Amino acid sequence: MNFKSYFLSILTLLILISCKSTESSFVKSRKTLSNNYLTGNSIAIYEGINDTTFVNLKDFSSDFVFDMKYATDDNFLKSKVYDCGECYLRLKTIKSLVEANEEFKSLGYRIKLYDCYRPLDVQKKMWVIMPNADYVANPAKGSIHNRGGAVDITLIDENGIELDMGTSFDFFGPEASHNYQDISRKIRKNRALLKSVMLKHNFKSFDSEWWHYNLIDSSKDNLANFKWNCN
Ligand SMILES: [Zn+2]
């Protein structure tokens, strides 16, 4: 073996070792997260992660139900704008959301998610179709969804059935408003349940959409435009 091929062999070996260690530390950190979750040690999960870091809700809880509408064509855009449905949010949003879900669980319900963090490019597509700030935030200003602080949600019961909220998700009309009065007592009660628990856990409601909640003060966070990985 001459010097050149010896050098190349060493270099290849070093690259292989470094790739392997990166991969194993990533797997290890994911495993630690899920082990902590399984033991119910939620404090340990959050340790060492900055409150404004974007994380995947699935790494912190398996108690949510996902129906990510923009990963399908069942949405007002009539097109699949996410490659896959994942719920990324800033860690502080996740913390409050998990707390709210714990309270819903104690009452026999769970949160079902329709949308979480949304890249700014997707916001631009939405604005072209629905340029009405009552329903879609102007991308020039950005939505709290683009900042990782907003969720679109409903509640399901113990049989996985959605509670009647009066309209479907992304129904753009007055019937979807918290202020709309011409609804049954049952619908009013369901909306009030969702709202009261979310408000208790640091979220604010949005008048024209019963499904939309913003984490308090999240409008100060930066807009984001990353795309998550789909495996
Ligand atoms: Zn929303």
Residues whose N, C-alpha, C, O or C-beta is under 5 A from the ligand:
A	BS01	ZN	V151 D152 H212
